[in-house]
């Protein structure tokens, strides 16, 4: 390999996932769907007189005093600890020039023994009833997700849904009347504007740093390099100090409003070197609304292959200027093809938003859902025109689709729900899930009662309903269920699962 290629490969891993302390973390369980209020958007959920009162102390101009912003943000930024049951060896992703385990632990690193490994990151409370947003890489494939509030209360979180294409995940904890951070408008950010970062770097909780927006619309090819074909990268770049553990934390404007979710840093050492990147909140809000309303992200695409316009490309294609993005190819029978967009067109605007880079175009289209209609302003052979386009999904569908809502908390006729903190305190237990109902099946036949709290399955602690169901569906043959009855009596049940388990 030539020295130039070696240097390029080394630079690829300068963009470090800030919350991956210890390496890749994994998550388990299916999406949890809330039956009540699921049709409300995030903006609806944030309409609250109490949160407006909390924000009343923040003036329009902070005069270099960010204490009011910190007082609003700190209670609403949480510490996330994710646990994964690791394997003896970690196989290298062939697309990665450097093994991430080597990067964080040194050359040749391998887990000596299989077993639980943990990593930490941050999250932001977005609603008073326990919805939290973080980075997907913070909780990716975790078997246990623990959320610790600023006041030290601890909860086992349910995974509501994830979007690897934006590196965003939504969690929920069983609590109400929580402080949350209001949404700002990342489209209104300007280079040079003050911003505040809040998170938990190096397991140091509630850390606040200040900087400016140093660039907008950064595409660092971080998410796409992990194989996400439809990745959207239009990061906010800031020089606020962000380190491992800040991933999933808040980037706020001087009014204490959320403008981004801190995601990555650029560094040769893995620690802060002056550049950090955040997912714009306008994308975060869209992902949140899609996951909570549909169970999955509704990805709309134009169906074009695009290029940023450089001087060389403009000269080669005889373009009049460097504005817009160049359409290199049009997907057959895609949204653009059906609307009449052609190879060689230059896309200038989506509705009233100028798109002068591929990352800006991707972010702008990413705000829409399949079936939405947009007005595309383009230039063709020097002539400007506006073409209406009906966006399609990645599989060609013209309307949003609900995720398959197989119950994430039901196995073999037994429906489980998470226990509340009060229930665990009353029973003097740290973990456990409650049997909500029992239909026909092996668990009812074994005599397990309704409201029974399962604390262990085959001597393994049970942390969440989704995790317990995932575990049960992966097992077969005889198992042991331990727990407490409604009166607090310790009980043990032997259950014989079907040889062919549910998948």
N, C-alpha and C positions, 0 to 999 in steps of 0.2 A: 504494500500500500504506500502510495506517495505521501510525503510529509504534508502536503496541502490537504489531502483527504483525511489524514490523521487529525490535523488541527480542526478541520470542519466537524469531524465526528465528536471531538472533545467539546466543541462549542455547543453542540446540540443539547447536551445535558447541563448547560448553564441555566436553563430555565427549569428550576427545581420546584416541584410541588411542595409548597411551604408547610403543609400539614402532614407530610408522609414520614414523620419522625420514626425511624426504625424500618422504613420500607413500605411496600404495598400492604394496605390493610383491606380486609374483605368483609362483605356483609351478607346476611342471610335473611330469609323471610320474604313473604309476598307483600304487595301493597295493602295497606289498611285503608278501608274506605269508610268515611264518616257519613252516616245517614242523614244527620241533621245539619242543615245550612250548607250542604255541599255545593249548592248552586250559586252561592255568594262569591263574588270576586274578592281578591285581597283588599282592594280599596274599600269595599263594603265592610269587611271585617275590621278594618282599622278606623272606622267612623266611631269615635268614642270621645265623650266629654272629658273623661278622666285623663286620656293621653294628651288632650289639648291643654289641660291644666298643668301637666308635667312639663310641657314644652313652653309654658308661658314665661319662664325665666330666661329664655334664650333670646337675645336681641338680634336685630337684623345685622348689625356689625359687631363682631366679637372683640374688636380692638385688641387682638392678640391675647385675649383671655378666653381659654377654651374650657374653663371649669364647668360652665353650665352644660356644654355639650357632653362632657365626660359624665356628669351627674345623670343625664338622661340616658346615655348609652350603656354605661357599665352594668346596670341591673338587667339589661335586655340582651347582653352578650354572654353566651354560655360556654363552658368548657366541655368538650366531647372526648370521651375515651372509648376507643373501638378495640374490640378483641377478636382475634382470628385464631382458629386452630390450625397451626401451620404444619406443613409437611417437612420431612427430613431434609429435602433439597428443593431449591427454587430453580426452575428452568428459565433460562434466559429467553426473553422475547427476541426473535430474530430481527425485528425491525429496530431494536434498540442497540446502538453501538456500545453502550455501557450498561452492564447489569445494574439495576437500581439498588440491589442489595450490596453489591460491591461499592457503589457510589456512597452509600450511607455508612457502611460498616468496614469498608476496606477491601482490597483485591482478594479474591478467593473466598469471600465470606459465604458460609452455608450454615443453616440451622443445624446444630449438633444433634438435636432430638426433636421429634414432632411434639407439639403442645401449644398451649395458648401464647400468643404474642399480642402486645397491645401498642397502640400509637395514639397520639392525641391531636386535637385540632380545636376549632372554634365553631360556634354557630350563632345565629341571630334569631331571637324571638320576634315573630311577625304578627301574632294575634294573641289576644289575652287568654284564649282557650288552648294554648300549648303548641301551636304550629311553629316549627323552627326550620330555617333554611341553613344549609351548609354546603360544602363542596362534596361532590360524589366521591372524589378520591380519599376524603377523610374517613368515609364509612364503607368503602367499597368491599363487599362480601364479608362484612363483619358478622360474627355469630352473636355478638353482644354489643349494644350501643348504649353507653352510659352518658347521661347529661347531668352536669353539675351546675347549678345556678350560682349567681354571684353571692347569694346569701348562704351558700354551702349545701342547700337541699339537693338531694341526688335522686335521679329517676332512671329507669330503664326505658329507652325510647322505642317507639314503633317506627319502622320505615314506611312512609306513605308512598314514596315513589322517587325515581331518579331520572336524570337526563344526562347521560355521559357526553352528549354532543355539546353541552354547555358547561359540563362539570358541576351541575347543581343537583342537590338532593333535598327532599322535604321529609322532616321527621315530625313526630308528635309525642308529647308527654301528657300523662293523665293529670292535668292541673288546670285551674282556672284563675282568673283575676291576675294574670301575669303582666308585668311591664313589657312593652314592645316598642320597636323603633318605627317611626313613620316613614313612609316611602317618599323619596325625593324624585327628581327627574334628571336622569343621567344625560339626556339629550341636551340639557341646558348647561352642562359643565363646560368650562373654558380652561385652556392651558394657562397655568399661573394661578389658578384659584386654590385657596386653602382647603385642605381636606384633613380629616382626623381618622386614624386607624385604631380600632379596638379589637383586642384578641388575647390569646393565651400562649405567647411564644415560650418555648422551652418549659412548658408547664407552669409558667409564671402567670397566674390568673389576673384578669382585669388590667391589662397593660394598654396604655394610651400613648400613641405617638402622633406627631403632626408633620405635615409636609404640604406639598403643592401637587396639583395635577401637572405632571411634566410632559405628558403626551396623551393623545386620544387615538382611538382606532388602531391599536397595536395588534398585529397578527404575528404571533411568535411560533406558530405551527406546533404548539404544545399538545393540544387535544387531538388534533388530526394525526399526529405522529404515533398515537396509541391505537390507530386503526379505525377511528370514527370518521366515516366517509362524509357525514353531513355535519361535521363540527362547525360551530360558529365561534369565531375568535375576533372580537372587536374590543380588546381590553382597554380599560383605563390604566394608564401608567402613572405611578406616583413615586415620589422619593420619601414618603413617610416610611419610617423604619418598620419592616415586616420580616419576620423570621419563621423558621419551622415551628408550627403550632398556631400561627396566625391564620392558616387556611380555613376558610369558612367564616371568618370574622367580618366585622363591619367596616366599611369605608363610608364616612359621613361628610356632609357639607357643614358649613359653619352654623347652620340652623338646626343641626342635630338630626337631619334627615338622611336616610340610607340612600347612597348613590351607587354602591357597588359591594360585591362580596369578594374579599381578598382571596386570591387563588394561587399565585405563583410569584417567585422571585427570580431575578437574574443574578447569578453568583458563581464564582469559581470555587467557592469554599462550602457552599450550602447555607451560608449565613448572609445577612443583609450586606449588600454592596452598593446600595443607592438606587436600585430599580425594582419595582414591584408592580404586579398587575392584578386588576380586579375585574370581575364580570359586571357589566353595567346593570343597574337595578331594573331597567326597563325590560331586559331579557329575563331577569330573575322573576319579576312579577308575572310575566307571561307563562313561564314554566310552572310557577306555583299554581296559577289559576287552572292551567291544563291538567295538572296532576290531581288537584283536589276536585275538579269538576268532571273529568273524563277518565281518570285513573292512569293516564299516560299522556305524554307530550304530543300535541297535534302539530306535526312538522309539515309546513307548507313549503313547496319549492317552485321555482320558475321553470326548471328544466333546461338550463343552459350551462355551458362551460365557458368561464370568463377569464379574462386576463386584466391585470392592472396596465394602464397605458403609460409606457415609458417613452422617452424621446425617440429611441430606436424603433419601437413598435409604431409610433405615430408616423415616422418617416417611411417605414416599410409599407404601411397600409394607406398612406396619403391622407391621414387624418388632419383635420383643421386645427385642433389643439389637443391638450393633454387631459381635458376634463372627461369624466365618466369612466365606465369600464367597457372593455371590448368583448363582444360575443364571438368566441372562437368556434363553438359548435352549439347546435340546438338538438335537444333530445327528441327523437321521433315520437310523435303523439303526446308529447309533454305539454304543459300549460303554455309555454312560450310558442311552441310549434303551432298549437291550435289557434293562438291569437295572431299569428302572422309575423312574429319576430324571426329575423333571419341571421345567419352567420355574417359577420362583418358589421352588424349594427353596433352602435355605441349607446349604452344605457346611461341616461343622464339623471333621471329622477324616478323615484317610486312615490306616487302621489305627489306631495310637495317636498319630499326629502331628497336633497341632492346626494348622489352616490358616486363618489370619486375614487373609491377603492373597492376591491372585491370584498374585504372584510366589512365595510359599511353596507354594501349591498346585501350580504348574508345576514347581518344583524337586522336590517330593515325588513327583509322578507321573513326573518325568523319571528317577527312580532305577530304575524298573521297565521290563520288556520286554513286548512284545506276548504275550498269553497268560497273564501273571501275574494272579492274583486278589487284589483288595484289598477291605477292608471300609470302606465309606464311611458315616460317621456324618453324618446331616443332620437338619435341622429343617424340617417341613412343616406350615404352619398351626398353629404353636405346639407341635407334637408331635415329639419326637425319635425317630429310628429308625435302624437300621443296615441297609444294603443291600450285599450282595456284588456286586462288579463284576469281570468279566473284561475286562481292557484289550485294546484293539485297536491295530494300527499305523495310521499316517496313511492308508494305502490300504485299511484294513478287514481286514487279515490278523490271524489269531488266534495266530500263533506267529512266533518269530524266523526270519529268512531270511539265508542266506549271501549275501555279495556275489558277483557274477559273477567267478569267479576265472580269467579269461583271464590267462595268464602276463604279468606286468608286465615280464618281462625276456626276452621272446622275440619275434623278428621274422623272418619269412620263413625259418623253420627254424633260426635261430641263437639260442641261449640265452646270455645274458650275465649275469655276476655282478660285483659290485664287487671291485676289487683291495684287498688289505689294505695297511696302512701299510708293513709289512715288505717286501711285494712292490714297492711303489713306490720304497722306499729302495734295494732291491737293484738295481733297473733304472735308478736315478737319474732318475726321472720324477716329476712333480708330480700328474698326473692320468692316468686310464685305467681301462678296464673289461676283464675277461677273458672270452674265449669259453669257456663251460663245455661246450657240446655243439653239434653241427651235424647237423641232419637234412637231408632233401632240400630244395634251394632254391638261390637265386642265390649265396649266400655260400659254400656248399660247392662249387658249380660253379666259383667264382672261385679256389678253392684256399686259402682262409683255413683255417689249421689250428686244432685244439683247443688251448686254453691260450694262444692268441695274445692279446696285450694291445693293444686299440684305444686309441690316444691322440688321434686326430683323425678327424673325418668332414668332408670338404670343407673342410679347413683350420681347422675349428672344434674347440677342445678338448672332450674328452668327460669329464664329471665323475662320472656315475653310470649304472648299468645302466638304470634306469627312464628317465632323461633321454635316453640313447642310443637306446633303443627308440622313445620318443616322437618323436625327431628322424627316425629312419629311416622310421617309418610315415607321416610327413608329406611324404616326398620321393618323387620318381619320376625315371626316366631314369638317366643315367650319374652315378655318384658315385665319390669317391676315399676309400679307407680306409687310414689310416696307423697304424703301430704297431710292436710288437716281438715277435719270436718268443720261444719259451720259453728259447732260449739267449742272448737279448738282441740278436739281429740285427734291424736296422731293415728293415722291409718295407712295400711299398705295393701295394695291390690296386685294380684298377678293377672296379667292380660295376655292372651295369645292372639297376636295379630295375624291377618291372612298372609299366606305365603306370597301372593302377588299383591304388593302394596300399591296404594293410590299414587299416581304421579301427577 
